[in-house]
Amino acid sequence: MSIRDMAAVLRRRWYVIVPAILLSLLAALHLYRSVPVAYQSQSSVALLDSSAAAKLPPAFGNPISNAGGALVVTADVLIRTLSGADAARELHSLGVTDPYTVGFAANTSGPLLTLTVTGTDRAKVLEETNTLTAFAGEQLNALQAAAKVQPAYMVQTAPVVLPQTPVPQLKSRYQQVLGVLILGVGGGFVLSFVADALAAARRRRRERSAAESGGPVGAGRRRSRGRHVDATALLTGYLALAFFIPSNLTLPGLGGVGTPANVFALLALFWYLATWLTGRIRPAPGTRLPRVAMWLLAVSVLASYVANAGRGSVRKELLGADRGLIALLVWVSLVVLVSAGIQDRARLDVLLRRAVVMGTIVAAVGFYDFFTATNIADSISIPGLSSSVPQITTLDRGAFTRPRSTTAQPLEFGGMLALLLPFAVQQAFDPARGHLRAWRRWAPVALMGGALPLTVSRTSIIGALIVILVMVPRWKPQRRWTAIGVLVGAVACFKVIIPGLIGTITALFASFLTNSDSSTQARTVKYSAIVPYLDERPLAGRGLGTFIPELYFFTDNQYMLTLAETGFLGLVALLFLFLTGIHQGGAIRRLAGGESDRELGQAFFASALVALVVSATFDALSFPMFAGMFFLTIAAGGSYLGFIRRAAPKPRSVEFPCLPAGQQPPSPSPRPSPAPVR
């Protein structure tokens, strides 16, 4: 469906879209005028040790110089006390009726607390903040008095930032207004195409009945003169935005999911819905499996969203859950567009070739970053976009700069290249591309494969080894031994051209195996730290996107993060998604009639296995470029499997004893001659 077709549908169904827009405008205006402006005031309080405890060196009686990490536990006790129901009732009796929060100050490791009050009356909010600040000190004294602490040894509170003048919080108000507008316009858009689809169905029934009765049949619909836009063209736009705009640049307020590529994918989902509702596109047969797997993941995410809404989450967690739903819609859009929107295998081949070419360019940028010890993405600035990851700096390991190209992190860079490397190898061997020069076929393999060790990361090396171990043993002996020789030569070249790189990578794995690596130890410690959060909500979790490092900690493991955010339901759905990709690759190889298709199935198998394994080394789906390539390849595998199944020869059966047209019967095997009768 072209843009002109969509405009024509909206013009024909103006009586649906126009009232929807007007109603949404009126509702937004009413919301803007009726919802009062919220004001917020903050104060900061530090806990200081007693004068008696501060007399010893190095404090020498100065409580400020003795305000160390030992008071963090005391601060945590005070935070929990002020957040309890008893404290809330007492504050209510003192006049603090507006919502308030108490927590550790951002970007601090000491006993520094931030007290926040939010309300609609500016003067009252300031008065309540003063009351809350004084009440915090009183509660701390009461806790110590109840523990019979001597006055000379009591910890004291010292205001660091006095209650600030309340600031209007217009962002939440505008978000509500914008949400009503988006809901109204989007609903009118969908209803317009639903009305057009119902009208078209009625018209087809009338034409069918007229044809059966011998009456005149109405003229067919006029073809659109606009240029046809298909799913491959839209997905190419998504790939260009995902690869060439640094993934840390996002729309303000949307966090990591607000990349231009993700926003484009959501708009493309509207295109698919419009095309599907008007009957111009139907999902191809045999492509349902990735959509079923995505449906299971969506159910687990929605269950975790409901669970998060019922557990009294803080504002950051609520916003994180909303961003999680946006990420889910992006993933659904990619799976639906690829598996149900592409009807021609040639167009699917074009999409995969474009993904490999664009991934090759990203790998080439990674080479530039490595050898110049810079990050080219840091110099890219686009008006209207802001960095969702503040203070991204060049990461080093040993004596080497770890490139990230246009990704947000070297781990994402290596993981994304490992996903695409099997398809680059398959396309290099594809006979259909044999007319191209060798450098055009093998440059993607050399650049992607060569960029993986440059990240100086175990994740990248593990991904490369999986690709080698899955694909090379399936090749014929001549190709296999040639590939082994090339790999040995590549290792030798790296050892000569980049001295110390191979040794650094070897040391990484040696420290991992001996459990002497600090990063490995930090990760294993976090495995036990995730258990209390899992015990709270084991089935549905805390909500996708709510396990924020600012509030909790980095997991560096997608499975641990999935357990915390979506519980065992989410983990089962995620594993089913990985196994779906592995099954699709194996089924393509088993059913394929030609060697090229068998190698394509092996490429899908290797890519899905890479995603399954490397997800245990970092929180993979939190990075937009890796997540986008993963869901795109999973959906492409389901689409290819549908094409292969429809092209596969149909076996004989009792209902259909004859072979289909064009299928040759198998040559009969010679039967042994019967033994002579004696």
C-alpha positions in Angstrom: 0.0 0.0 0.0 1.4 3.4 -1.0 1.1 6.7 0.9 -1.4 7.8 -1.7 -3.6 4.7 -1.0 -3.5 5.5 2.8 -4.5 9.1 2.2 -7.3 8.0 -0.1 -8.7 5.7 2.6 -8.6 8.5 5.2 -10.3 10.9 2.7 -13.1 8.4 2.0 -13.6 7.7 5.7 -13.4 11.3 6.8 -16.5 10.8 8.9 -14.4 8.6 11.2 -11.0 10.3 11.3 -12.3 13.9 11.6 -14.6 13.3 14.7 -11.8 11.2 16.3 -9.4 14.1 15.9 -11.9 16.7 17.1 -12.8 14.6 20.2 -9.1 14.0 21.0 -8.4 17.7 20.7 -11.4 18.6 23.0 -10.3 15.9 25.5 -6.7 17.2 25.5 -7.9 20.8 26.0 -10.2 19.7 28.9 -7.3 17.8 30.4 -4.9 20.7 30.0 -7.4 23.1 31.8 -8.6 20.7 34.5 -5.4 19.0 35.6 -3.6 21.4 38.0 0.1 22.1 37.7 2.2 20.0 40.1 5.0 21.6 42.0 8.0 19.8 43.5 10.4 20.9 46.2 13.5 19.0 47.4 15.9 19.2 50.3 19.1 17.2 51.1 20.1 15.9 54.5 23.5 14.4 55.5 24.0 12.1 58.5 27.0 13.1 60.6 28.7 10.9 63.2 28.6 11.9 66.9 31.3 14.2 68.2 32.5 11.5 70.6 33.1 9.0 67.8 34.8 11.7 65.7 37.5 12.5 68.3 39.8 9.8 67.1 42.1 10.3 64.1 41.7 11.0 61.3 38.6 13.0 62.2 39.9 14.7 65.4 36.5 15.8 66.5 35.2 16.9 63.1 31.9 15.1 62.4 31.9 16.2 58.7 35.3 14.5 58.0 34.0 11.4 59.7 30.8 11.1 57.5 31.9 7.8 55.9 30.3 4.8 54.4 29.6 3.3 57.8 26.6 5.5 58.2 25.0 4.2 55.0 23.2 1.5 57.0 21.9 4.1 59.4 20.7 6.2 56.4 18.9 3.1 55.0 17.2 2.5 58.3 16.0 6.1 58.4 14.7 5.9 54.8 12.7 2.8 55.5 11.3 4.4 58.7 10.2 7.6 56.9 8.7 5.5 54.1 6.6 3.4 56.5 2.9 3.7 57.2 3.3 4.9 60.8 5.6 7.8 59.7 3.1 8.7 56.9 0.2 8.9 59.5 2.3 11.1 61.8 3.3 13.4 58.9 -0.3 13.6 57.9 -1.2 14.8 61.3 1.6 17.4 61.0 0.1 18.7 57.7 2.1 16.8 55.1 -0.8 15.5 53.0 0.9 15.6 49.6 2.9 12.7 48.2 6.5 12.6 49.4 9.6 10.4 48.8 12.7 9.7 50.7 15.8 8.1 49.2 19.5 8.2 48.7 20.8 11.2 46.8 21.7 10.4 43.2 25.3 9.7 42.3 26.5 9.4 45.8 27.9 6.5 47.9 27.6 8.2 51.3 24.8 8.9 53.8 23.2 11.7 51.9 19.4 11.7 51.6 17.1 13.6 49.3 13.6 14.5 50.5 11.0 15.3 47.9 7.4 16.6 48.2 5.0 17.0 45.2 1.7 18.9 45.3 -0.5 21.4 43.5 -0.2 24.3 46.0 3.3 26.0 45.8 3.3 27.5 49.2 2.0 24.4 50.9 4.6 22.2 49.1 7.4 24.4 50.5 5.9 24.3 54.0 5.6 20.5 53.8 9.2 20.1 52.7 10.3 22.1 55.7 8.2 19.9 58.0 9.5 16.7 56.4 13.1 17.8 56.8 12.7 18.6 60.4 10.7 15.3 61.0 13.6 13.3 59.5 15.9 14.6 62.2 13.3 13.9 64.9 12.8 10.4 63.7 16.5 9.6 63.8 16.8 10.9 67.3 13.7 8.9 68.3 15.2 5.7 66.8 18.4 6.2 68.7 16.6 7.0 71.9 14.6 3.9 71.6 17.8 1.9 71.3 19.1 3.7 74.5 22.1 5.3 72.7 23.8 7.8 74.8 23.3 11.4 73.6 27.1 11.9 73.1 27.1 9.1 70.6 24.0 9.9 68.7 24.2 10.4 64.9 22.9 13.8 63.9 21.2 15.1 60.7 22.6 18.2 59.0 20.7 20.0 56.2 23.0 20.2 53.2 20.4 21.7 50.7 17.6 23.7 52.4 14.1 23.2 51.0 14.1 24.7 47.6 11.5 26.9 46.0 8.9 24.6 44.4 9.4 24.1 40.7 6.4 23.4 38.3 6.4 19.9 36.9 4.9 20.5 33.5 6.4 17.5 31.8 3.9 15.0 33.3 1.0 17.3 32.4 2.2 17.6 28.8 2.7 13.8 28.7 -0.9 13.2 29.7 -2.2 15.7 27.1 0.0 14.2 24.4 -1.0 10.7 25.3 -4.7 11.6 24.9 -3.9 13.2 21.5 -2.0 10.1 20.3 -4.7 7.8 21.5 -7.4 9.7 19.8 -5.6 10.2 16.5 -4.3 6.6 16.5 -7.7 5.2 17.3 -9.3 7.3 14.5 -6.6 6.1 12.1 -7.3 2.4 12.9 -11.0 2.8 12.9 -10.9 4.5 9.5 -9.2 1.5 8.0 -11.5 -0.9 9.8 -14.5 1.0 8.4 -13.0 0.8 4.9 -12.3 -2.9 5.3 -15.9 -3.5 6.3 -17.2 -1.5 3.4 -15.0 -3.4 1.0 -16.2 -6.7 2.4 -19.8 -5.6 1.9 -19.0 -4.6 -1.6 -17.4 -7.9 -2.4 -20.5 -9.8 -1.1 -22.8 -7.6 -3.3 -20.7 -8.3 -6.3 -20.6 -12.0 -5.6 -24.4 -12.2 -5.2 -24.8 -10.1 -8.4 -22.5 -12.4 -10.3 -24.4 -15.5 -9.1 -27.8 -13.9 -10.1 -26.5 -12.9 -13.5 -26.8 -9.1 -12.8 -24.2 -6.5 -13.7 -21.0 -6.5 -11.7 -19.5 -3.3 -10.5 -16.3 -2.1 -11.9 -13.1 -3.0 -10.1 -11.3 -0.5 -8.0 -8.9 1.9 -9.7 -5.3 1.0 -9.2 -3.2 3.4 -7.3 -0.8 5.5 -9.4 1.5 6.0 -6.4 4.7 4.2 -5.9 4.2 0.9 -4.0 5.8 0.8 -0.6 6.4 -2.7 0.8 7.7 -4.1 4.1 11.2 -4.5 2.7 11.5 -0.8 1.9 10.3 0.2 5.3 12.6 -2.3 7.0 15.5 -0.9 5.0 14.7 2.5 6.4 14.7 1.0 9.9 18.1 -0.6 9.3 19.6 2.7 8.0 18.4 4.6 11.1 19.5 1.8 13.4 23.0 1.4 12.0 24.0 4.9 11.1 22.5 6.9 14.0 24.4 6.2 17.2 22.1 4.1 19.4 22.7 6.3 22.4 21.0 9.2 20.7 17.3 9.2 21.5 14.3 11.4 21.7 14.2 13.3 25.0 12.1 11.7 27.7 11.9 8.2 26.1 15.2 6.8 27.4 17.0 4.1 25.5 14.0 2.9 23.5 13.4 6.4 22.0 15.9 5.9 19.1 14.8 7.2 15.7 14.9 3.6 14.4 12.5 2.4 17.0 10.1 5.3 16.4 10.3 4.5 12.6 9.5 0.9 13.4 6.3 1.9 15.3 5.2 4.0 12.4 5.8 1.1 10.1 3.6 -1.0 12.3 0.8 1.5 11.6 1.4 1.0 7.9 1.1 -2.8 8.3 -2.1 -2.5 10.2 -3.6 -0.2 7.6 -2.5 -2.5 4.7 -3.8 -5.6 6.6 -7.2 -4.0 7.5 -7.8 -3.1 3.8 -7.1 -6.7 2.7 -4.1 -5.8 0.6 -1.7 -8.1 2.5 -2.1 -11.4 4.2 0.5 -13.3 6.3 2.1 -15.9 4.2 1.3 -19.6 5.1 3.8 -21.3 7.3 5.3 -18.2 8.9 3.3 -18.3 12.2 5.9 -19.7 14.5 7.9 -16.5 15.3 4.7 -14.6 15.8 3.5 -17.2 18.3 6.8 -17.0 20.1 6.4 -13.2 20.2 2.9 -13.5 21.5 4.1 -15.6 24.4 6.8 -12.9 25.2 4.1 -10.2 25.0 1.9 -12.0 27.4 4.7 -12.3 29.9 5.6 -8.6 29.6 2.0 -7.5 30.0 1.7 -9.7 33.1 4.8 -8.1 34.6 3.4 -4.7 33.8 0.2 -5.4 35.7 2.3 -6.8 38.6 4.4 -3.6 38.6 1.3 -1.5 38.8 0.2 -3.3 41.9 3.4 -3.2 44.0 3.7 0.6 44.8 6.6 1.3 42.5 8.5 4.6 42.5 8.2 7.0 39.6 11.4 5.9 37.9 10.1 2.3 37.9 6.7 3.4 36.5 8.4 5.3 33.7 10.7 2.3 33.1 7.7 0.0 32.7 6.1 2.3 30.2 9.4 2.3 28.2 9.3 -1.5 28.4 5.9 -1.5 26.7 7.3 0.7 23.9 10.2 -1.7 23.5 7.8 -4.6 23.2 5.8 -2.8 20.5 9.0 -2.2 18.5 9.9 -5.9 18.8 6.4 -6.9 17.7 6.6 -4.5 14.8 9.9 -6.0 13.5 8.6 -9.6 13.9 5.3 -8.8 12.1 6.8 -6.8 9.3 9.3 -9.4 8.4 7.3 -12.6 9.0 3.9 -11.4 7.8 4.7 -8.4 5.6 7.2 -9.8 3.1 5.4 -11.9 0.6 8.3 -12.5 -1.9 11.4 -14.4 -1.1 13.5 -12.2 -3.4 12.6 -9.2 -1.3 13.6 -11.1 1.8 16.9 -11.9 0.2 17.3 -8.1 -0.5 16.6 -7.3 3.1 19.2 -9.7 4.4 21.8 -8.5 1.9 21.2 -4.9 3.0 21.5 -5.8 6.6 24.9 -7.4 6.0 26.1 -4.4 3.9 25.1 -1.9 6.6 26.6 -4.1 9.3 29.9 -4.1 7.3 30.0 -0.3 7.3 29.5 -0.3 11.1 32.4 -2.8 11.4 34.6 -0.6 9.2 33.9 2.3 11.6 34.9 0.1 14.4 38.3 -0.5 12.8 38.7 3.3 12.6 37.8 3.7 16.3 40.3 1.0 17.3 43.3 2.3 15.4 42.7 6.0 16.1 41.8 5.3 19.8 38.6 7.4 19.5 34.9 6.9 19.2 33.5 8.5 16.1 30.0 8.4 17.5 31.0 10.9 20.1 31.4 13.6 17.4 27.9 13.0 15.9 25.3 15.4 17.1 21.8 15.5 15.7 19.4 18.4 16.6 16.4 17.1 18.7 18.2 14.0 20.0 20.0 13.7 23.3 22.3 11.0 24.7 20.4 8.5 26.8 23.7 7.3 28.3 25.5 10.3 29.9 29.2 10.7 29.8 30.0 7.9 27.3 33.8 7.7 27.2 36.3 5.6 25.3 36.7 2.2 27.0 40.1 0.6 27.3 41.2 -2.9 28.2 44.9 -3.5 28.5 46.7 -1.2 26.0 43.8 -1.3 23.5 40.9 1.0 22.9 37.6 -1.0 22.6 35.6 0.2 19.6 31.9 0.6 19.8 31.3 2.3 16.4 27.7 3.6 16.3 26.5 1.3 19.1 26.2 2.2 22.8 28.8 -0.2 24.1 31.6 -2.5 22.8 29.6 -5.6 24.0 26.6 -4.5 21.8 29.0 -3.9 18.9 30.5 -7.4 19.2 27.2 -9.1 19.8 25.5 -7.5 16.8 28.4 -8.4 14.5 28.3 -12.0 15.7 24.6 -12.2 14.8 25.2 -11.0 11.3 28.5 -12.8 10.6 26.8 -16.2 9.6 24.8 -14.4 6.9 27.8 -12.7 5.5 29.6 -16.1 5.2 26.5 -17.6 3.6 26.2 -14.8 1.1 29.9 -15.0 0.2 29.4 -18.7 -0.8 26.0 -18.2 -2.5 26.2 -19.3 -6.2 23.7 -16.5 -7.0 26.3 -14.0 -6.1 29.2 -15.8 -7.9 29.2 -13.2 -10.7 30.5 -10.5 -8.3 34.1 -10.0 -7.7 35.7 -11.8 -4.8 36.4 -8.7 -2.8 32.7 -7.7 -2.9 31.7 -11.1 -1.6 34.4 -11.5 1.1 34.8 -8.0 2.3 31.8 -8.3 4.7 33.2 -11.5 6.2 36.7 -10.0 6.6 35.5 -6.7 8.2 32.9 -8.3 10.5 35.1 -11.2 11.5 38.1 -9.0 11.9 36.3 -6.4 14.1 35.2 -9.0 16.7 38.7 -9.5 18.3 39.2 -5.7 18.3 36.5 -5.4 21.0 38.9 -7.3 23.4 35.8 -9.0 24.8 34.9 -12.5 25.7 31.4 -12.0 24.3 32.8 -11.3 20.8 35.2 -14.2 20.9 32.5 -16.6 22.1 30.2 -15.4 19.4 32.9 -15.9 16.7 33.7 -19.4 18.0 30.0 -20.4 17.9 29.8 -19.3 14.3 32.9 -21.3 13.4 31.9 -24.5 15.3 28.4 -24.5 13.9 29.2 -23.7 10.2 32.6 -25.1 9.4 32.0 -28.8 10.3 29.0 -28.8 7.9 31.2 -27.9 4.9 32.8 -30.2 2.5 36.4 -31.3 3.4 38.1 -29.0 0.8 36.3 -25.9 2.0 36.6 -26.9 5.6 40.4 -27.3 5.5 40.7 -24.1 3.5 38.7 -22.2 6.2 40.8 -23.7 9.0 44.0 -22.5 7.2 42.5 -19.0 6.7 41.6 -18.8 10.4 45.1 -19.8 11.5 46.6 -17.3 9.1 44.2 -14.6 10.5 45.4 -15.3 14.1 49.0 -15.0 12.9 48.3 -11.7 11.2 46.7 -10.3 14.3 49.6 -11.4 16.4 52.1 -9.6 14.0 50.1 -6.5 13.1 48.6 -5.8 16.6 51.2 -7.1 19.1 49.7 -8.1 22.4 46.0 -8.4 21.3 46.0 -12.2 21.2 47.8 -12.4 24.5 45.3 -10.0 26.1 42.3 -12.1 24.9 44.0 -15.3 26.0 44.5 -13.8 29.5 40.9 -12.8 29.6 39.8 -16.5 29.2 42.5 -17.8 31.5 41.3 -15.5 34.3 37.7 -16.5 33.6 38.5 -20.2 33.9 40.5 -19.7 37.1 37.8 -17.3 38.5 40.5 -14.7 39.1 39.0 -12.0 37.0 37.3 -9.1 38.9 34.5 -8.6 36.3 33.7 -12.3 36.5 33.6 -12.3 40.3 31.4 -9.2 40.3 28.9 -10.9 38.0 28.8 -14.1 40.0 28.1 -12.1 43.2 25.1 -10.5 41.5 23.6 -13.9 40.8 22.9 -14.4 44.5 21.9 -10.7 44.9 19.0 -11.2 42.4 17.4 -14.0 44.5 15.6 -11.7 47.0 13.9 -9.8 44.2 12.9 -13.0 42.5 11.5 -14.4 45.7 9.2 -11.3 46.0 7.5 -12.0 42.6 8.7 -15.2 41.1 6.0 -15.7 38.4 5.4 -12.3 36.8 8.4 -10.3 38.0 8.7 -6.6 38.7 8.0 -5.2 35.2 10.0 -5.0 32.0 12.4 -2.0 32.2 12.0 -1.5 36.0 15.2 -3.0 37.2 17.1 0.3 36.7 20.8 0.3 37.7 20.3 3.7 39.4 17.9 2.0 41.8 19.4 -1.5 41.9 22.5 -2.7 40.0 23.7 -3.9 36.7 23.0 -7.6 36.1 25.3 -8.1 33.0 23.2 -11.2 32.2 20.0 -11.1 30.2 18.6 -14.2 31.9 19.1 -12.7 35.4 17.5 -9.5 34.2 14.6 -11.3 32.7 14.0 -13.2 35.9 13.9 -10.0 37.9 11.7 -8.1 35.5 9.3 -10.6 34.0 9.8 -13.7 36.3 9.7 -17.3 35.3 7.0 -16.6 32.7 9.3 -14.2 30.9 12.3 -16.5 31.1 10.3 -19.4 29.6 9.1 -17.1 26.8 12.6 -15.8 26.1 14.0 -19.3 26.0 11.2 -20.4 23.7 12.1 -17.4 21.4 15.7 -18.5 21.3 14.8 -22.2 20.7 12.4 -21.0 17.9 15.3 -19.5 16.0 17.4 -22.6 16.5 14.5 -24.8 15.3 13.8 -22.7 12.3 17.5 -22.9 11.2 17.5 -26.7 11.6 14.2 -27.1 9.8 15.3 -24.9 6.8 18.5 -27.0 6.4 16.5 -30.3 6.7 13.8 -29.3 4.1 16.0 -27.3 1.7 16.4 -28.8 -1.8 19.6 -27.0 -2.7 23.0 -26.5 -1.0 22.6 -22.7 -0.9 19.4 -23.0 1.1 20.9 -25.6 3.4 23.8 -23.2 4.2 21.2 -20.4 4.8 19.5 -22.6 7.4 22.8 -23.3 9.0 23.4 -19.5 9.2 20.0 -19.0 11.0 20.9 -21.8 13.3 24.3 -20.3 14.2 22.8 -16.8 14.6 20.1 -18.0 17.0 22.7 -20.0 19.0 24.9 -17.0 19.3 22.0 -15.0 20.7 21.2 -17.8 23.2 24.8 -18.0 24.5 26.0 -14.4 24.5 22.8 -13.3 26.3 24.4 -14.8 29.4 27.3 -12.4 29.1 25.5 -9.1 29.0 21.9 -7.7 29.2 21.5 -8.1 25.5 17.9 -6.9 24.9 18.6 -3.6 26.8 20.7 -2.5 23.8 18.5 -1.3 20.9 20.7 -2.3 17.9 21.4 -5.8 19.2 17.7 -6.4 20.1 16.6 -5.1 16.7 18.9 -7.4 14.8 17.9 -10.3 16.9 14.2 -10.0 16.4 14.7 -9.2 12.7 16.7 -12.4 12.2 14.3 -14.5 14.2 11.4 -13.3 12.1 13.4 -13.7 8.8 14.1 -17.3 9.8 10.3 -18.0 10.2 9.6 -16.3 6.8 12.3 -18.3 5.0 11.0 -21.5 6.6 7.5 -20.8 5.2 9.0 -20.3 1.7 11.0 -23.5 2.0 8.0 -25.5 3.2 5.8 -24.3 0.4 8.5 -25.2 -2.2 9.3 -28.6 -0.7 7.8 -31.6 -2.6 4.6 -32.9 -1.0 4.7 -36.6 0.1 2.1 -39.0 -1.1 -0.8 -39.9 1.2 -3.9 -42.0 1.2 -6.1 -38.9 0.4 -3.7 -37.8 -2.3 -2.0 -40.9 -3.9 -0.9 -38.9 -7.0 2.2 -36.8 -7.0 1.7 -33.0 -7.5 2.3 -31.6 -11.0 5.9 -31.1 -11.8 7.2 -33.6 -9.2 9.0 -36.6 -10.6 8.5 -40.0 -9.0 11.5 -41.5 -7.3 13.4 -44.1 -9.2 12.5 -47.6 -8.1 15.1 -49.5 -6.2 16.0 -52.9 -7.6 14.3 -55.7 -5.9 16.1 -59.0 -5.1 15.0 -61.8 -7.4 12.9 -64.4 -5.6 14.7 -67.6 -4.5 14.0 -70.6 -6.7 11.5 -73.1 -5.4 12.9 -76.5 -4.7 
